[in-house]
Structures are given as C-alpha cells and as structure tokens.
C-alpha cells in the first residue's frame, strides 16, 4: 500500500465508508494526515456511486469548515491525532484502517483507457491532455482528484480537479496555464464576470477579505478557471522524495502576529502548504521579532498570489521552527492554523508602490 506513498490530494476510504482527502506529502509511518470530506448518508445529495450516496461534510475549503469536521470526528477518536512534530491536533487515518487508497494518476489512466466515460470525465481527460502537450509534461505526471477520482461526481455540477506531480513539472504547468489564461487562445479561460462576482462574494464571506480584495487575488490565481464551460482547478503536488520528512523539523506556536514582509522566493508557494521565503519589513502587531524567514499558508486561497520583490501584509500564527537536520532554528508565520481567526496574506505591491495589482491585471 505504501509502495508509492501518500501524497497531497490522494483519497482514503475507511471501514465506516468515510472518504478522507490526504493533506500534504509528509506523514509519520503509522498514519496519514487527512481531512474528512465525504461521509455516506442515505438521501444525502447528488454525490454517489451504486446505491451509496455521500454527504459533503467539508462544505468550504476554510479553517472554520475544517474545525467542524474535527467536531464530527470526536465520535470517532481513532481519526484524531496530536502530531508532536507540528505541535497541533489534526485528523488522520491510521494505516491499518485504510480500506482503499485512491491515487489520482491511476484514475486518469483508467479514464484514458476506456470508452465508457461521461462528459465530465471526457473533459477532464481533454484538459489534462492539452496541458500535457502545451507544458511538455508527461501524462504519467498528472492525475485527477476530487469527486472524479472517487467516481462519485455529477456531470453539470462537479468541477475538474487535476494534480501535477513534481517541482519541475509543476513549474512548467504553472507557466503554461498562466500564459493560456493570459492569451485566451485555447479553451482554458478565466472566469467570466458572473463567476468572478460569485467567487469574490463567497470568499469575502468566508475570509477576511472585501470583494475587491478577493478580485485582486483571483486575478493572480493561475490554477483556476473554466475549460469548455466547466470549472477547473490544478494542484501541484510534491513527490515523497521532494517533500519534507516527518520529524525533520519541529514546530512550536508562539502567538499571533501581523507583519509586513518582502517576498524573496515564491517558488514553493504553488504547493500546499504554500511557502514564501521572506525578509521581515516590520511587525505591525504581535511579538517584537527581528526576523521571520517564511510565511506558510495552509489556506489554498493564498497560494501563489505574490511574487519575488513584492511586499505582503500577513496575519497568522508565529511558530519557532527547529531544523533537526541542520541544527538551526528560525521563525515563520503560519496562515490557516486551526486555532487562528482572521488570518490572511495580502499583496501590497513593491516597495514604494502601494495597492498591489488592479482588479483586471494578471501576474504569472
């Protein structure tokens, strides 16, 4: 079962029929960090296969929604774990309770090898094939996740959620898709105005953003759009060889802060967690730190929204990171912590230039 390991955006099925989505590619040997997304429930909703219907327990991709899943799992404590390395409690699936491990690349191969596909599966395959050709990334480095991976999707309702494996491959896909969105000469398109307004309104209700701030973030997002009229998302994933090994670093919370910082490296901001290497400009609120080395976001909304040379204002949890391999320690700010409230990353432009991007400008 662990021949290829557990990667971000895989899914796991437990004896209860719970469907967990794997978080990240860093896990201890005996369990897999994951959030509970679907639970079987009679007459629950449109998602299902055979005679089983599923209720989507995780209604939104927010920390508030994640906390609600942890409350549900209090009745199933085997799926709650305090992770010593991360210094936090999180849901996780013990390896011995995994009844099925759903792998995105296998599902994409399955769709490609059969003629019995529905319109959503056909579009997912066409999108993956187009991106593969344009980016020069092998289809074997790609997969499909979400409800299509689980085969509980509903054409006309469900989205297309693709993954791409590996740092080099992910950067190539980012560059390609960003260029396609900018040019608009393929079926890979940005949201139309109706979808844009709906997206921005929803984000303003679930995050500490105004609709206008949400619109500015959306203009920077390269990995979401529409393909042949269907919404899609693309999720870069590190392989096990590239990902941090569990226990190599220890993380300890030290309170909350709001900082202004300059981004010096945004390469790893395309993954989850999204990591920006930064130089601290000033602490606006919180502990009087002299240095913060990185901003780390578990909120995918804030992935890949700032570039090198730009300044951001960010609010989150300050952590002391001890790197056991190098014998060093540093501070980072975490956005999207389970105990946090009102956490965010907001680009504010380059030094001497305020306001960030206008709503209709794209940064790739």
C-alpha positions as CSV (number, residue, x, y, z in Angstrom):
1,X,0.0,0.0,0.0
2,X,2.9,2.4,0.7
3,X,4.9,1.5,-2.4
4,X,4.2,4.9,-3.9
5,X,3.4,6.6,-0.6
6,X,0.6,9.0,0.3
7,X,0.5,12.3,-1.5
8,X,-1.4,15.5,-1.2
9,X,-4.9,15.1,-2.9
10,X,-5.0,11.3,-2.7
11,X,-8.1,10.0,-1.0
12,X,-8.6,7.2,1.5
13,X,-11.7,5.1,2.4
14,X,-12.1,3.7,5.9
15,X,-14.3,0.9,7.2
16,X,-17.1,3.4,8.0
17,X,-17.1,4.4,4.4
18,X,-15.6,7.8,5.3
19,X,-13.7,9.4,2.4
20,X,-10.7,11.4,3.6
21,X,-8.5,13.7,1.4
22,X,-4.8,13.5,2.1
23,X,-3.1,16.7,3.2
24,X,0.5,17.2,2.0
25,X,3.1,14.5,1.3
26,X,4.7,14.5,4.8
27,X,3.3,11.8,7.2
28,X,4.5,9.7,10.1
29,X,4.9,6.0,9.4
30,X,1.7,4.8,11.1
31,X,-0.9,7.3,9.9
32,X,-1.8,9.7,7.2
33,X,-2.8,13.3,7.8
34,X,-6.1,14.0,6.0
35,X,-9.4,15.8,6.3
36,X,-12.8,14.2,6.2
37,X,-14.6,15.4,3.1
38,X,-17.5,12.9,2.4
39,X,-19.5,10.6,4.7
40,X,-22.1,8.0,3.5
41,X,-25.6,9.1,4.2
42,X,-28.9,7.9,2.7
43,X,-30.5,10.6,0.5
44,X,-27.7,13.0,1.3
45,X,-27.1,14.7,-2.0
46,X,-26.0,14.3,-5.6
47,X,-22.7,12.6,-5.0
48,X,-22.7,8.8,-5.1
49,X,-22.0,5.6,-6.9
50,X,-24.0,2.4,-7.0
51,X,-26.5,2.5,-4.2
52,X,-24.4,4.7,-1.9
53,X,-24.9,8.4,-1.5
54,X,-22.5,10.8,0.2
55,X,-22.9,13.9,2.2
56,X,-20.1,16.5,1.7
57,X,-19.1,17.2,5.3
58,X,-16.4,19.8,4.3
59,X,-18.7,22.4,2.8
60,X,-16.0,25.1,2.2
61,X,-12.2,25.0,2.0
62,X,-11.7,27.1,5.1
63,X,-10.4,26.6,8.6
64,X,-13.8,27.1,10.1
65,X,-15.2,24.2,7.9
66,X,-12.2,22.0,8.8
67,X,-12.9,22.6,12.5
68,X,-16.4,21.4,12.0
69,X,-15.1,18.1,10.6
70,X,-12.9,17.7,13.7
71,X,-16.0,18.2,15.9
72,X,-17.8,15.4,13.9
73,X,-14.8,13.1,14.4
74,X,-14.9,13.5,18.2
75,X,-17.3,10.5,18.0
76,X,-14.5,8.6,16.1
77,X,-11.4,9.5,18.1
78,X,-9.3,7.0,16.2
79,X,-9.1,9.6,13.5
80,X,-7.8,12.4,15.7
81,X,-4.1,12.7,16.4
82,X,-1.9,15.1,18.1
83,X,1.2,15.5,15.9
84,X,4.2,16.2,18.0
85,X,6.3,17.4,15.1
86,X,3.7,20.0,14.1
87,X,2.6,20.8,17.6
88,X,-1.1,20.6,16.7
89,X,-4.1,18.2,16.6
90,X,-5.4,17.2,13.2
91,X,-7.5,14.4,11.7
92,X,-5.5,11.4,10.3
93,X,-6.2,7.9,9.2
94,X,-4.2,5.1,10.8
95,X,-2.6,3.0,8.1
96,X,-4.4,-0.2,9.3
97,X,-7.8,1.5,8.8
98,X,-7.2,2.3,5.1
99,X,-9.5,0.1,3.1
100,X,-8.8,1.8,-0.2
101,X,-6.1,4.2,-1.4
102,X,-7.3,6.3,-4.3
103,X,-4.5,7.6,-6.5
104,X,-5.2,10.4,-9.0
105,X,-2.7,9.2,-11.6
106,X,-4.3,5.8,-11.7
107,X,-7.8,7.2,-12.1
108,X,-6.6,9.4,-15.0
109,X,-5.1,6.3,-16.7
110,X,-8.3,4.5,-16.2
111,X,-10.3,7.2,-17.9
112,X,-7.9,7.3,-20.8
113,X,-8.1,3.6,-21.3
114,X,-11.8,3.2,-21.6
115,X,-14.5,4.4,-24.0
116,X,-17.2,4.3,-21.3
117,X,-16.8,7.8,-20.0
118,X,-19.3,10.6,-19.2
119,X,-18.9,14.2,-20.4
120,X,-17.1,15.4,-17.2
121,X,-14.6,12.5,-17.4
122,X,-14.1,13.3,-21.1
123,X,-13.4,17.0,-20.4
124,X,-11.0,16.1,-17.5
125,X,-9.0,13.9,-19.9
126,X,-9.1,16.5,-22.6
127,X,-7.8,19.2,-20.2
128,X,-5.0,17.1,-18.9
129,X,-4.0,16.1,-22.4
130,X,-4.0,19.7,-23.5
131,X,-1.9,20.9,-20.6
132,X,0.4,17.9,-21.1
133,X,1.0,18.9,-24.7
134,X,1.5,22.6,-24.0
135,X,3.7,22.2,-21.0
136,X,5.7,19.2,-22.2
137,X,4.8,17.3,-19.1
138,X,4.1,13.6,-19.4
139,X,0.5,12.5,-18.6
140,X,2.1,10.0,-16.1
141,X,3.0,13.0,-14.0
142,X,-0.7,14.1,-13.9
143,X,-3.9,12.9,-12.3
144,X,-7.5,13.7,-11.4
145,X,-8.7,14.2,-7.9
146,X,-11.9,15.2,-6.1
147,X,-15.2,13.6,-6.9
148,X,-14.0,12.3,-10.2
149,X,-11.2,10.4,-8.5
150,X,-13.8,8.8,-6.2
151,X,-16.2,8.2,-9.1
152,X,-19.0,9.9,-7.2
153,X,-19.0,13.0,-9.5
154,X,-22.1,14.6,-11.1
155,X,-21.7,16.0,-14.6
156,X,-23.1,19.5,-14.7
157,X,-22.4,20.0,-11.0
158,X,-18.9,18.7,-10.3
159,X,-15.7,20.5,-11.2
160,X,-12.5,19.2,-12.8
161,X,-9.7,19.0,-10.2
162,X,-6.3,18.0,-11.7
163,X,-3.0,17.3,-9.9
164,X,0.6,17.5,-11.3
165,X,3.4,15.8,-9.6
166,X,6.9,17.1,-9.1
167,X,8.5,20.5,-8.7
168,X,9.9,20.8,-12.2
169,X,6.7,19.6,-13.8
170,X,4.5,21.9,-11.6
171,X,6.5,25.0,-12.5
172,X,6.2,24.1,-16.2
173,X,2.4,23.6,-15.9
174,X,2.1,26.9,-14.0
175,X,3.9,28.8,-16.7
176,X,1.9,27.2,-19.4
177,X,-1.6,27.6,-17.8
178,X,-0.8,31.2,-16.8
179,X,0.1,32.0,-20.4
180,X,-3.0,30.3,-21.7
181,X,-5.2,32.3,-19.3
182,X,-3.5,35.5,-20.4
183,X,-3.8,34.9,-24.1
184,X,-7.3,33.3,-24.1
185,X,-6.4,31.4,-27.3
186,X,-7.4,28.0,-26.0
187,X,-10.4,26.6,-24.2
188,X,-8.6,27.3,-20.9
189,X,-10.3,30.5,-19.8
190,X,-10.6,32.8,-16.8
191,X,-13.9,33.0,-15.0
192,X,-16.5,35.2,-16.8
193,X,-17.9,38.2,-14.9
194,X,-20.8,36.2,-13.4
195,X,-18.5,33.5,-12.0
196,X,-16.0,36.1,-10.8
197,X,-18.6,38.1,-8.8
198,X,-19.9,34.9,-7.2
199,X,-16.4,33.7,-6.3
200,X,-15.4,37.0,-4.9
201,X,-18.6,37.3,-2.9
202,X,-18.2,33.9,-1.4
203,X,-14.5,34.5,-0.5
204,X,-15.4,37.7,1.2
205,X,-17.9,35.8,3.4
206,X,-15.5,33.0,4.3
207,X,-12.2,35.0,4.6
208,X,-11.2,38.4,6.0
209,X,-11.3,40.0,2.5
210,X,-13.5,42.6,0.8
211,X,-15.0,41.5,-2.6
212,X,-12.5,43.9,-4.2
213,X,-9.6,42.3,-2.4
214,X,-10.8,38.9,-3.4
215,X,-11.0,40.1,-7.0
216,X,-7.3,41.2,-6.9
217,X,-6.3,37.7,-5.6
218,X,-8.4,36.0,-8.3
219,X,-6.5,38.0,-10.9
220,X,-3.3,36.4,-9.6
221,X,-4.6,32.8,-9.5
222,X,-3.2,30.8,-12.3
223,X,-4.6,27.4,-11.3
224,X,-8.4,28.0,-11.6
225,X,-10.6,28.8,-14.5
226,X,-13.0,27.2,-16.9
227,X,-12.5,24.6,-19.6
228,X,-15.2,24.1,-22.2
229,X,-17.6,25.8,-19.7
230,X,-16.6,23.6,-16.7
231,X,-14.8,25.0,-13.7
232,X,-11.3,23.5,-13.1
233,X,-8.5,23.7,-10.6
234,X,-4.9,22.5,-10.8
235,X,-3.0,21.4,-7.7
236,X,0.8,21.0,-7.8
237,X,2.0,18.1,-5.5
238,X,5.5,17.3,-4.3
239,X,6.6,13.7,-4.5
240,X,7.8,11.8,-1.5
241,X,11.5,12.4,-2.5
242,X,10.9,16.2,-2.7
243,X,8.7,16.6,0.4
244,X,9.9,17.2,3.9
245,X,10.2,14.0,6.0
246,X,8.1,13.9,9.1
247,X,10.1,14.8,12.2
248,X,12.9,16.6,10.3
249,X,11.6,19.9,11.7
250,X,9.7,20.7,14.9
251,X,7.2,23.5,15.0
252,X,6.1,25.3,18.2
253,X,3.5,28.1,18.3
254,X,4.4,31.4,19.9
255,X,1.3,33.6,19.5
256,X,-0.3,35.7,16.8
257,X,1.2,38.5,14.7
258,X,0.6,40.7,11.7
259,X,3.7,41.5,9.7
260,X,4.8,43.3,6.5
261,X,7.5,41.4,4.6
262,X,9.2,41.3,1.2
263,X,8.9,38.1,-0.7
264,X,12.4,36.9,-1.8
265,X,11.4,33.4,-3.1
266,X,7.9,32.3,-4.2
267,X,8.8,29.0,-5.9
268,X,7.2,26.8,-3.2
269,X,4.1,28.9,-2.9
270,X,2.4,26.8,-5.6
271,X,2.2,23.8,-3.3
272,X,0.2,23.1,-0.2
273,X,1.3,24.3,2.3
274,X,2.3,27.4,0.2
275,X,5.7,28.7,1.4
276,X,7.0,32.2,0.7
277,X,10.6,32.9,1.8
278,X,10.5,36.5,3.1
279,X,12.5,39.3,4.6
280,X,10.7,40.9,7.5
281,X,10.0,44.6,7.0
282,X,8.1,45.3,10.2
283,X,5.9,43.7,12.8
284,X,2.6,45.6,12.8
285,X,1.1,43.6,15.7
286,X,2.5,40.9,17.9
287,X,5.9,39.8,19.3
288,X,8.8,42.1,18.6
289,X,10.7,39.7,16.2
290,X,13.8,40.7,14.4
291,X,13.5,38.1,11.7
292,X,10.7,36.0,10.1
293,X,12.1,33.6,7.5
294,X,9.0,32.4,5.8
295,X,5.2,32.8,5.5
296,X,3.5,29.4,5.2
297,X,-0.2,29.1,4.2
298,X,-2.4,26.1,4.6
299,X,-5.2,28.2,3.1
300,X,-5.0,27.4,-0.6
301,X,-6.6,30.7,-1.4
302,X,-3.3,32.4,-0.6
303,X,-1.1,30.0,-2.7
304,X,0.8,31.6,-5.5
305,X,-0.6,35.2,-5.0
306,X,2.7,37.1,-4.5
307,X,6.0,37.2,-6.5
308,X,9.6,37.9,-5.7
309,X,10.2,41.5,-4.9
310,X,6.7,42.2,-3.7
311,X,5.6,43.1,-0.2
312,X,2.8,41.5,1.6
313,X,0.9,42.1,4.8
314,X,0.1,38.8,6.5
315,X,-1.6,37.8,9.8
316,X,-1.2,34.4,11.3
317,X,0.4,32.2,14.0
318,X,4.1,32.7,14.7
319,X,6.0,29.4,15.0
320,X,9.5,28.6,16.1
321,X,10.9,26.1,13.7
322,X,13.8,23.8,14.8
323,X,15.5,22.2,11.8
324,X,17.0,19.0,13.3
325,X,19.0,18.2,10.2
326,X,20.9,21.5,10.1
327,X,20.8,22.2,13.8
328,X,19.3,25.6,13.2
329,X,16.1,27.5,14.2
330,X,14.0,30.3,12.8
331,X,10.6,31.9,12.9
332,X,7.8,31.6,10.5
333,X,4.3,32.9,10.2
334,X,1.5,30.4,9.5
335,X,-1.7,31.3,7.8
336,X,-4.6,28.9,8.1
337,X,-3.9,27.4,11.6
338,X,-6.7,25.6,13.3
339,X,-6.7,27.9,16.3
340,X,-6.4,31.1,14.2
341,X,-9.0,33.6,13.3
342,X,-8.9,36.3,10.7
343,X,-5.6,35.1,9.1
344,X,-4.6,36.3,5.6
345,X,-2.0,37.2,3.1
346,X,-2.5,40.4,1.1
347,X,0.0,41.6,-1.5
348,X,0.6,45.4,-1.2
349,X,2.9,46.0,-4.2
350,X,6.6,46.6,-4.5
351,X,8.4,48.9,-2.0
352,X,7.4,52.4,-2.8
353,X,4.3,51.3,-4.7
354,X,1.1,50.7,-2.8
355,X,-2.2,48.9,-3.6
356,X,-0.9,45.8,-5.4
357,X,-2.5,44.9,-8.7
358,X,-5.6,46.5,-10.2
359,X,-8.5,44.1,-10.5
360,X,-8.1,43.2,-14.1
361,X,-4.3,42.8,-14.2
362,X,-2.7,39.3,-14.2
363,X,0.6,38.3,-12.7
364,X,2.1,35.0,-13.8
